[in-house]
């Protein structure tokens, strides 16, 4: 989405996109950039020895980039030899991609089991995600394009109950399509033309702002975020949309405004806490990166106190989805992707490929990933930004970053081995879970003082995962524990959809895993500290709870397949300390945040 920064591109950028598409489409095979072929999709490999060679290529790495390697036996393993029913698991997982068209307000829910921890009482969990995947009989085959639906779970201040509310973000696209009872506007990830025309204008990159990715409470208002455009402002108490595509109270926000922010301490020499976000306007040849810092305190109106713009040549299609921040730096990962000009002018034009599907991963020896390091504080102002090479991979989400005393930057993220932008949820072959794209936790170490040196990259675990999270007080500083939604399979080749939560101990390399159930699936885990006063943090980093929504495909009532699981963050293997059944099946969401009782009461 970072290449589609607004409903309409400014004319010069649109012109550059047109020229890039024409140039890429005109390339001969001989002039195309060198790239590593996809070594992980094994459905086309029929010879056993050839399969082993391909799996070796996809799992073997240098000693500097991996702490785990596949044994010869593991290279011949299959899901069947592990007694893992991958076909059934995929089919079960697909049942979570549904629509919930109704809206409810303050439905009281009693706990199903256990008791609500006292540290959660009076607080509120707010999540965002695609809520409508079909309209008027037509269905989207990519959930990233579903209209944003907010889910609010308000914990009672005294007893063991939760009040459930949900509401759609009333974007203009949502309002128009509900009135027409059909999809009208073009989406970024789904194939087919919702308007029913037989072709697209290949140079029209406008898409609907679905406001479906994340939420941020700022200055007493709730922002519904989507990285391809401006945020929508929502009343957190009523969940009603109060402003469409807002430039914020002080007019500081430009499009696009990313969906992944960080709440962190102010830079050295300044006081208080900040909400830090970015925006990436991208196109052929360069990216314009803007970093924002907003006051993040209960008595502030969320005004922007810092806005810095960087022009980054060569980062045109980096697909910047998430960021990390330290006291001295803003950090982005530039993914090795480019526009497939031929697909844009042919398959996309005739509705056979989505706009995002025209992006292709090109990572290889000549196409590395890059870490872009931008100065935050005055200490490194004179250095400008740095671009540091890494072995090729693809990143959606980061966990955290911190600075060591010797100047080394450490960044923990989930690295995909590659990414296929044409993938949809209606057709999911089991072969992609043999090698395949694999999403694995990695630690990267770089030295901004020596940007010509390639960064070090180390795989932390064989267990595939996504949606990493940490204690909020540790953002930008050294952390020990990290949590993520994770696969039940701990294996260097085989993996599966996320069915539990993993806890990484970055100090001892130990892990804990909680398995939600053989036919259950987990969304993003959210860490809630036992002590919500971040200024009095005592260093007990895993003291708190993990909140995660669970989808149960085995539940016979298809309308009530979602529950909230509350885990003790110190002992997640023990299972939930409390569960709360939801009144509706909630579609798989994306991201959310917890608002403490003190902060909620102050609204």
N, C-alpha and C positions, 0 to 999 in steps of 0.2 A: 504494500500500500504506500510505501514511502515514495514511489515514483509517481503517484497520483495525488499531488498535494492539495488539490482543491477541486470543487465541482467543475471549474473551468481553468485550464492553464493560462497564465499570462501569455500574450502573443509571442514574445521572443522565445520562451521556453517551449511552447507548442511547436514553433518553427524548428527548434533544434531537435525535438522528438521526431518530426517528420523527416528531417535530413538523416538522422541516425537510422530510422527504419529503412529508408531508401538505401543507405549505404550498406547496412547489414544484409538486406535482401539481395544486393547486387554482388555480394562476395562469392567468389568461386570456392569450391572445396579446398583448393590448394592455399587460398589466402585466409581461410578460417583459422581462428586461434587454436593452438594446440591445447588438448585437454585430456584428462584421464577418463577413459570410458567408465560407465557405471559398472562397478565391480560387484555390486551387491544384489542386483535383481537376478535371481537364479532360476526363474521360471522357464527361461529359454535354454538352459544348460541341460543336456540330456546325458552326457558321458560322465560317469562318476569321477574319473581322474580330473577331468576338466572342472567339475564342480569343486573338488578339493582345492585345485590351483586358484580358482576365483575366490573361494573363501579365505585362503591363505593371504591373497592379495588384499582382501578387505579387512582382515583382522590383524595382520602383522604390521608393526610400526617400529621405528627406531627406539633404542633404549631411552632416548631423551623425551619421547612423546608418549610412552605408555608404561604402566607398571604391571600390566597383565597381558598375557599372550595365550592364544588358543593352543591346546595340545592336539596331537594328531587324532585322538579319540573325539575331542570336542568338534573337530572339523567334520566328522562324519555323523555327529549327532543330528537327530531330527526331533521335532516336537513329539512325535509318536514314541521315540525311544525314551523321552522324558515323561511319558504318560500325560502330556499336556494337550488337551483337545482344542487346538488352535482354531479350527473351522467353527466350532460352536462358540468359542470366546468372541470371535469376530462378529458372528451373527448376533450374539447377546449385546455386544458393544454398540452395534448399529441401532439398537432399540432406544438408545439414549438421545438420538437425534430426532426429536419430535417437536411439535409446536404446542404452545400454551397461549391461547388467544384471550382467555378471560383475565380480568383483574380483580384482585381481592384486597381488602383493607382490614388489618388488625384482627386476623383470625387467631383465636387463642388455641395454642397447642400445648398439651401436657407432655412431659418427658415419657418416652417409651420404656426406658430403662435407666438406672443410675440416678445421679443428682447433678444439677448444674453447679459447677464450681463458683464460689463466691466472687472470684475476680472477674467473672463474666457478667454478673448480675447488674442490670441497669445499662449495660452496653448494647451496641447494635452492630450486627454484621450486614453489610450491604454489598451485593454482588451484581455484576452486569454480564450479559451474554446474549447470544442470538436466541430470540424467543419465538419467532414466526418463520418457519421454513417452508410453509405452503400457504397459498392464498388463491381462492377461486378455482380450486382444482389443480393449479400448477404447483410444482414442487421445486425447491432449490436443491441442487446436488452438492452444494458446498456450504456448510454452516457458517463460515466466516461472513456470509452475506445476509444472514438473518437479522431482522430488525432488533435493536437493543431492548432488552427487557430487564428491569431492575427487580431484584428480590431483596426485601429487607426483613431481617430476623431480629426482633427487639426482645432482649432477655428481661424478664420481670425483675424488679428490684428486690423482691423478697422471696417468692416461691420458686418452684421448679416448672416454670412455664415460659413459652416463647410466643410472641405475637408475629404472625406471618402476614406480609403484604407484598404485592407485586404490581408493577405498572410498566407500561411501555414508555420509552422516551418518544415524545411526540415530535419527531423530526418532520419536516415538510413532506419528505418522501413517504413516511409512514401514514401521515394524515391523508395524503392523496390516494394512496393505494388501498387503504381501508375503505375510503368513500367509493372507490371504483370496484372494490372486491376483486382486484387482480394486480399482478405485478406490472408496473409501468416503467420503472427506471432500471437502467443498466447497472449490474453489479460487477464488482471487481474480480471475483473468484469463480462465479458460476458460468457455465456455458449456456448458450441459447439466448435469443433476443426476446425479452419479456414483452416488447411492444408488438411482436408478431411480424415485424418486417423481415424480409428475406436476407438482408445484409446490414452490416454496420459500416459507418464511416470509419475507416481505419485510423484516421487522424483525430478522432474525437475521443478524448480520454476522460470525459466526464463520467462520474459514477455517483451513486446515491450515498450520502452520508448516513450510515446506519447506527452510529453512536452506540456500538455494542461491545466495546472491548474492556473498559475499566471505568472506575469511578474515583473521584478525589473530593474529599470534603475540604473546602478552602474558604476562609472568610465567612463561615456560616452558610455557605451555599454548596450544593453538590454538583460536581461537573461530571457529565457522562461523556466519555472520551472515545475517540476513534481517530487513528493516526493519519487518516487521509484528509482531514478537514478540521474545522473549528469545533470546540466543545459546545455541548448544550447544557444550559443551567437548569437544575432541578431543585425544587423545595424538598429538603431531606425529610421533613415531617409529613408531607402529603404525597411525595413522589410525583407531583405534577410538574411538568415542564414549564418553566417561566420565561425562558429565552432560548431561541433557536440560533445556532451557530454564532456564539458570543465571542466578542473580542475582549471580554472580561471588563470588570468595573472601571479600570483605568485605561482601557483601549490598548493594552500592551501586547495582546496575543495576536499573532499572525497565523495564517494557514500555511502549512499544516501544523497542528499541535499534537505531539505524540501522545500515545495512550499509556506509556510507561514512565512514571516519574519516580523519584526517590525522596523520602523525607530524611533530612540529614542535618547535622550541626552546621552553623554558619562557618564561613572560611576563617582561618586564623586572624586574630585581631578584631573579630566581630562577635557579637553575642546573639543568642537566640537560636531558633531552629528554622529551617527553610524547607519549602517544597521546591524541588529542583526538577525541571522538565526540559525538553528540547523539541525542536521541529526540524525536519529535513526536507528542503525543496531540492529535488534531484532531477537530473536530466543528463543528456550526453555531455561528457567532458568535465562536469563539475557538480558539486553539491553545495548548497548554501545551508549551513548548519547554524541554528540559533539556540542558545541556552538561556533559560529563564530561571530566576530565583524569586520566590514569593515568600512573604512573611508567613510563618506557620505557627501562630500562637492563638490561644483562645480569645484574646482581646484585640487581635489585629483583623483588618478587613481583607487580608489576603493580597495586599497591593504588591506589585512587582517592584523589587528593589535592585534587580540586576538583570540586564538583557545584553547578551554578547553575541555577535554575528561573526562567523568564520566562513570564508570562501575556500573550498577544498577541491582543487583540481584532481581529476582522475577518480573521483568517488561518485560518479554520476548515478550508478545503479547499485549502491551498496546494500539496499534493503535494510535500513536502520530501524529496528523495531524496539529495542530496549537500550538503556544506558546504565552506567554505574558512575558513582561520584566519590571522590576522596577529598580531604581538606585542600589539596593543591590542584586536583585535576577533574575534568569531565572526560569520560571515556566511552567511545563507541567502537563496535566491531564492524568493519566493512566486509560484507560477504562477497565472494567471487561469483557474481551473476551478471548476465547481460540480456538485452532484448533480442529475441529471435525474430529478425526482420521478416523472414519468409513466412513464419507462422502469423505474424501481425497482418501481413498483406494478403494472406490466403485464408487459413483456417479461422482466424479471428473475424475477418471481414464477413465471412459467411456463417458466423455464429457457431462454429465447431470448436472453438477454443475461447477460453476466458481471457480478459485483458491480463490478469496476473499470470495466466498460463503461458503467456508469451515471454515470460522471464525464464531463463534457463541457467542452471548451476553449471559453472565452467571450471570449478576448482581443479588444479593440477600443478605440475612443476613450474609452469610459466604463469599460473594464475593463483597466487597465494591469497590467503585471507590477510587482512591488515587490522591492526589495532590503531585507532586514531586517538591521540592523547592531546587534550586541549588544556591550556592553563586556566585555573580557577582563581587562585590567590595571586597576590602581587609578587610572591617569591619567584614564580616561573614565568612572569609576564613577558620578559624579553625573549624567551625561547620560541614563542608562537606555538603552533601545534606540531606534533610529531606523528609520522606514519611508520609503523613497525611491522614487518612481515611475520606471518605465522604459517605453519603448515595449513593447507586448505581444509575448510570445514564450513558449516553454516550454523549461525546462532540466532535463535529467537529471543531467549531469556537469559539474563544474568542473575547470579545470586548476590554477589558483593565484590567489592574491591577495597584494598587497603595498601598503605605505603609502609615499607620497612625502613629502619633507620639508615640503611645504606643507600636508600633511594630507589630500591627495587619496587615495582608495582606488581601486586598479586591480584589476579582476577579469577573468580570462580564462576563458571557458566556451564550451561548445558550445550554441548556441541553435537550437531547432527553431522553424520558423515557426508551427507549430500541432502538435497531437497528437491522433490518433484512438484512443481507448481501446478501440474495438470491433475494431481491426485484428487479424487472425490470420495465421498463416504458411501455412495451407492454401489461402488465396485471396489472391493478391497481384497485382492488375492493374498492368500496365506504366504506366498513366496516372499512378500516384502518383509516378513518377519524372520527370514533366514538371511543373516547379514543385513541387507537392505539399508535403509537410511539411518537407522540406529541413533538414538539420542542419549548421549552419555555425559556424565559430570566430568569436567576437566578443570584443572588448575593451570593458569598461564602466568608466567613470570617474564617481565620485560624491564628494561632499563631506559627510561626516557632520556638519560644523559648520553646514551649510546644508541641512537635510533637505527643505525646501520646494522646492528647485531640482531639476528633473527630471534624472536621470542621463544622461550621454552614452554612446552605444552605437555602436560601429564594427565593421563586418564586416571580418574579416581576410583572408578568401580565398573564392573561388567554389567551391573544392573541398569537397564535403560530407565530414564526418568524424564520429567519435565516440571515446569512451574516451581523453581527453587524459591525458598523463603528462609529468612533468618530472624533473630531477635531484632526489633526495630532500633534498639539503642546501638547495635553494632554496625549499622549502615555507614560505610566509609572508614571503618576501623577494623582491626583484626578480629575475626570471629573464629570460634571453634566448631560450632554446630550449624548444620544446614539441613533443611527438610525439603522433600519433593514428592510429588505423586510418582509412583513407580510401578514397573512391571514385576510380577511375582517370580520371573525367571532371572536367575543370577548366572549368566552364561555369556561368553565372549562372542557368540555367533547368533544364538536364538534369542528372541525377545517377543513381546506381546503388548497389547494395550495396558494402560495403568490400572491396577486393581488393588492398590494399597498405598502406603506412605513409607518412605525410607528416611532414616536419620543418619547423616554422615557426621562422624567425628573426625575433623580435619587434622587433629593433633595425633591421634592414635591409629587412624585409618580404619577404625572399627565402624560397623554399621548395625543399625537395628531396622527391622522391617515389620510392619503390621499389614497383614493380609485381610482385606475387607470381606472376602468370600469368593468362592469359585465362579460365581455368576454376578459379582458386584464390581463396580467401577468407580474410581475416585477422580474428583476434579482437583482444582488447585487447593493445596493446604495453606491455611493462614495461621501464622504464629501470633498468639495473644499473650503478652507477658503477665505474670502474676502481679507485678508492680507496674502500674501504668504511669508512674512518675519517672520519666526517662532521665531527669536531672539527678535523681538519687539512685541510679543504677548501681547495684552492689556486686556486679560481676557474675552473678548466678545466671549464666546465659541461657540455660535450658529450663529455667523455672517458668512454667506457663502451660498453655494448652494449644493444641492444634485443632482448628475447626476445618472440617472438610465435608462437602456434600457427597453422598454415595448413591449411585443408581443401582437398583436391584432388578436385574432382568428376570429373576425367578418369581418375583411377586406376581400372582395371577391377576390382580387388579391393575391393568395397564395404566390407570389414571393415578395410581398412588405408589410409584416406584422409587421415590426419592426420600432420603432421610439425612439428617445432620448427625455426624459422628464427632464427638468431643474426646480428644486423646490427651493424656498426660504427656507433655513434651519430653519429660525425663525418662519415661518408660512406655514408649509407644507400642512395644511388643505386647504389653498387657491388654491392649484393646481399649475400646471406648470406656470412659468413666461415665458417659451419658450419651443417649441417642434420643433424637426427636424426629418422629415421622412427619413428613410434610403433607399438607392436604391435597396436593396435586403432584403429578410427575413434572419436575422441573427440567427443561432441556439442559443438556450439557452446557455449562457456562464457560466464561473465560476468567475474568479477574474480579477481585473485590478487596475491601478493607474493613477492618474492625474499628469502630469508634468507641472509645472508653466511656464509662458511665459519666465521668466528670466532664468530658468534652461534649457529650450528648446533652447533658443537663444544662450546659451553658448556651445552647442554641436558642 
